[in-house]
């Protein structure tokens, strides 16, 4: 246990030292490496950047989203070149067919929604699936960017609202109830849209059905 703790401590120091060298580009680099190579503490890095400089919230969210999308390109080409065998070895036939069906119905949402979810969601399996099922490359990048944008934006807003330390405790709750959190956000957005539509209708806006000549 002491050895593991020592390794984790050194890894944390290495990551912090790397971020100091990279400066503003650190959040992009960590997100790129997280998608291209191995798991990196991308959520913690984004939260730290946002907490230390909240005025650049959108910039950090965009850079992290772009890093995740571009970092997924190598895995896309691996999947395109022969990823079906790899994918079938990693998951059951039933799950393989479910992922295939989701991409056939709507490939954009099939990749975007998993991209919105934090670990332990096996997102790289969906990246491989996108290539195996021949998702259009431009749609592939757009779906990952959109999914990660939602995820990192929510993360940044929660960090500013609750603080960095409280966010870490809240993060455990969200990982267990992330679907509920996303549904709540979608429902809130839908309510706001309906209220705005109703207001425009009452004030004789473009959606009003009243005849102005009557």
DRENTOR-332470 format. One record per residue (C-alpha): x, y, z. Coordinates in steps of 0.1 Angstrom, whole numbers, plus 5000, padded with zeros to 4 digits. Layout:
N
+------+------+------+
!   c1 !   c2 !   c3 !
+------+------+------+
!    X !    Y !    Z !
...
+------+------+------+
This chain:
214
+------+------+------+
!   c1 !   c2 !   c3 !
+------+------+------+
! 5000 ! 5000 ! 5000 !
! 5029 ! 5024 ! 5008 !
! 5044 ! 5016 ! 4974 !
! 5011 ! 5024 ! 4956 !
! 5007 ! 5056 ! 4976 !
! 5043 ! 5066 ! 4968 !
! 5037 ! 5060 ! 4930 !
! 5005 ! 5080 ! 4931 !
! 5022 ! 5108 ! 4949 !
! 5050 ! 5109 ! 4923 !
! 5025 ! 5107 ! 4895 !
! 5006 ! 5137 ! 4909 !
! 5038 ! 5157 ! 4913 !
! 5047 ! 5148 ! 4877 !
! 5013 ! 5159 ! 4864 !
! 5015 ! 5192 ! 4883 !
! 5050 ! 5199 ! 4870 !
! 5038 ! 5192 ! 4834 !
! 5009 ! 5216 ! 4838 !
! 5032 ! 5243 ! 4850 !
! 5054 ! 5239 ! 4819 !
! 5024 ! 5237 ! 4795 !
! 5005 ! 5266 ! 4811 !
! 4973 ! 5275 ! 4792 !
! 4977 ! 5245 ! 4769 !
! 4979 ! 5220 ! 4798 !
! 4942 ! 5213 ! 4798 !
! 4943 ! 5205 ! 4760 !
! 4973 ! 5182 ! 4764 !
! 4959 ! 5162 ! 4793 !
! 4926 ! 5158 ! 4775 !
! 4944 ! 5147 ! 4743 !
! 4966 ! 5122 ! 4762 !
! 4935 ! 5109 ! 4781 !
! 4918 ! 5100 ! 4748 !
! 4949 ! 5089 ! 4728 !
! 4969 ! 5069 ! 4753 !
! 4958 ! 5061 ! 4788 !
! 4936 ! 5074 ! 4816 !
! 4946 ! 5108 ! 4828 !
! 4930 ! 5129 ! 4856 !
! 4913 ! 5152 ! 4830 !
! 4883 ! 5161 ! 4851 !
! 4905 ! 5171 ! 4880 !
! 4927 ! 5192 ! 4856 !
! 4897 ! 5210 ! 4841 !
! 4883 ! 5217 ! 4875 !
! 4916 ! 5231 ! 4887 !
! 4920 ! 5254 ! 4857 !
! 4885 ! 5267 ! 4860 !
! 4887 ! 5272 ! 4897 !
! 4920 ! 5292 ! 4894 !
! 4908 ! 5313 ! 4865 !
! 4870 ! 5313 ! 4862 !
! 4870 ! 5340 ! 4836 !
! 4883 ! 5315 ! 4811 !
! 4857 ! 5288 ! 4818 !
! 4845 ! 5285 ! 4782 !
! 4881 ! 5286 ! 4769 !
! 4891 ! 5257 ! 4791 !
! 4860 ! 5237 ! 4783 !
! 4866 ! 5242 ! 4745 !
! 4902 ! 5233 ! 4747 !
! 4895 ! 5202 ! 4768 !
! 4867 ! 5191 ! 4744 !
! 4890 ! 5197 ! 4714 !
! 4918 ! 5177 ! 4730 !
! 4895 ! 5148 ! 4737 !
! 4882 ! 5148 ! 4701 !
! 4916 ! 5151 ! 4684 !
! 4931 ! 5125 ! 4708 !
! 4905 ! 5100 ! 4697 !
! 4917 ! 5100 ! 4661 !
! 4944 ! 5073 ! 4665 !
! 4919 ! 5050 ! 4681 !
! 4894 ! 5057 ! 4653 !
! 4919 ! 5047 ! 4626 !
! 4928 ! 5016 ! 4647 !
! 4892 ! 5006 ! 4647 !
! 4887 ! 5014 ! 4611 !
! 4917 ! 4992 ! 4601 !
! 4905 ! 4962 ! 4620 !
! 4889 ! 4971 ! 4653 !
! 4860 ! 4947 ! 4650 !
! 4880 ! 4918 ! 4663 !
! 4893 ! 4939 ! 4692 !
! 4858 ! 4951 ! 4700 !
! 4843 ! 4916 ! 4700 !
! 4870 ! 4904 ! 4724 !
! 4863 ! 4931 ! 4748 !
! 4825 ! 4929 ! 4750 !
! 4798 ! 4902 ! 4747 !
! 4780 ! 4895 ! 4714 !
! 4748 ! 4909 ! 4729 !
! 4764 ! 4942 ! 4738 !
! 4782 ! 4944 ! 4705 !
! 4748 ! 4941 ! 4687 !
! 4733 ! 4967 ! 4710 !
! 4760 ! 4992 ! 4702 !
! 4757 ! 4984 ! 4665 !
! 4720 ! 4990 ! 4666 !
! 4724 ! 5023 ! 4684 !
! 4749 ! 5035 ! 4657 !
! 4725 ! 5024 ! 4630 !
! 4696 ! 5044 ! 4645 !
! 4715 ! 5076 ! 4651 !
! 4753 ! 5075 ! 4651 !
! 4758 ! 5110 ! 4664 !
! 4738 ! 5105 ! 4696 !
! 4752 ! 5070 ! 4700 !
! 4787 ! 5085 ! 4704 !
! 4778 ! 5119 ! 4720 !
! 4759 ! 5105 ! 4749 !
! 4787 ! 5082 ! 4761 !
! 4811 ! 5111 ! 4757 !
! 4791 ! 5131 ! 4782 !
! 4795 ! 5105 ! 4809 !
! 4825 ! 5103 ! 4833 !
! 4844 ! 5072 ! 4842 !
! 4838 ! 5043 ! 4846 !
! 4819 ! 5047 ! 4813 !
! 4841 ! 5027 ! 4788 !
! 4841 ! 5055 ! 4762 !
! 4869 ! 5041 ! 4742 !
! 4847 ! 5011 ! 4733 !
! 4823 ! 5035 ! 4717 !
! 4851 ! 5052 ! 4698 !
! 4862 ! 5019 ! 4684 !
! 4826 ! 5011 ! 4676 !
! 4822 ! 5044 ! 4657 !
! 4851 ! 5033 ! 4634 !
! 4839 ! 4997 ! 4631 !
! 4805 ! 5008 ! 4621 !
! 4820 ! 5033 ! 4596 !
! 4808 ! 5065 ! 4612 !
! 4816 ! 5096 ! 4591 !
! 4848 ! 5111 ! 4603 !
! 4835 ! 5147 ! 4605 !
! 4805 ! 5134 ! 4625 !
! 4828 ! 5114 ! 4647 !
! 4848 ! 5145 ! 4657 !
! 4817 ! 5166 ! 4662 !
! 4800 ! 5141 ! 4684 !
! 4830 ! 5137 ! 4707 !
! 4835 ! 5174 ! 4709 !
! 4798 ! 5180 ! 4717 !
! 4796 ! 5153 ! 4743 !
! 4828 ! 5164 ! 4761 !
! 4817 ! 5200 ! 4759 !
! 4785 ! 5192 ! 4779 !
! 4805 ! 5172 ! 4804 !
! 4833 ! 5197 ! 4810 !
! 4809 ! 5227 ! 4810 !
! 4788 ! 5210 ! 4837 !
! 4820 ! 5201 ! 4856 !
! 4832 ! 5237 ! 4854 !
! 4799 ! 5252 ! 4865 !
! 4797 ! 5228 ! 4895 !
! 4833 ! 5236 ! 4904 !
! 4825 ! 5273 ! 4905 !
! 4793 ! 5267 ! 4924 !
! 4805 ! 5243 ! 4950 !
! 4842 ! 5250 ! 4951 !
! 4870 ! 5226 ! 4942 !
! 4870 ! 5205 ! 4974 !
! 4833 ! 5202 ! 4976 !
! 4832 ! 5193 ! 4939 !
! 4854 ! 5163 ! 4946 !
! 4828 ! 5150 ! 4971 !
! 4800 ! 5159 ! 4947 !
! 4818 ! 5141 ! 4919 !
! 4813 ! 5107 ! 4936 !
! 4776 ! 5113 ! 4938 !
! 4774 ! 5124 ! 4901 !
! 4792 ! 5093 ! 4889 !
! 4765 ! 5072 ! 4906 !
! 4736 ! 5094 ! 4894 !
! 4750 ! 5110 ! 4862 !
! 4720 ! 5098 ! 4842 !
! 4696 ! 5115 ! 4867 !
! 4717 ! 5147 ! 4865 !
! 4716 ! 5148 ! 4827 !
! 4679 ! 5141 ! 4826 !
! 4674 ! 5169 ! 4851 !
! 4694 ! 5193 ! 4829 !
! 4675 ! 5183 ! 4798 !
! 4641 ! 5186 ! 4816 !
! 4651 ! 5221 ! 4829 !
! 4661 ! 5232 ! 4794 !
! 4628 ! 5219 ! 4780 !
! 4608 ! 5238 ! 4806 !
! 4627 ! 5270 ! 4798 !
! 4621 ! 5265 ! 4761 !
! 4584 ! 5260 ! 4766 !
! 4581 ! 5291 ! 4788 !
! 4599 ! 5312 ! 4763 !
! 4577 ! 5298 ! 4735 !
! 4546 ! 5306 ! 4755 !
! 4558 ! 5341 ! 4763 !
! 4564 ! 5348 ! 4726 !
! 4529 ! 5335 ! 4717 !
! 4512 ! 5358 ! 4743 !
! 4532 ! 5389 ! 4732 !
! 4523 ! 5384 ! 4695 !
! 4558 ! 5373 ! 4685 !
! 4567 ! 5352 ! 4655 !
! 4549 ! 5322 ! 4670 !
! 4516 ! 5340 ! 4676 !
! 4486 ! 5326 ! 4658 !
! 4466 ! 5358 ! 4660 !
! 4458 ! 5377 ! 4628 !
! 4472 ! 5413 ! 4631 !
! 4447 ! 5425 ! 4604 !
! 4416 ! 5413 ! 4624 !
+------+------+------+
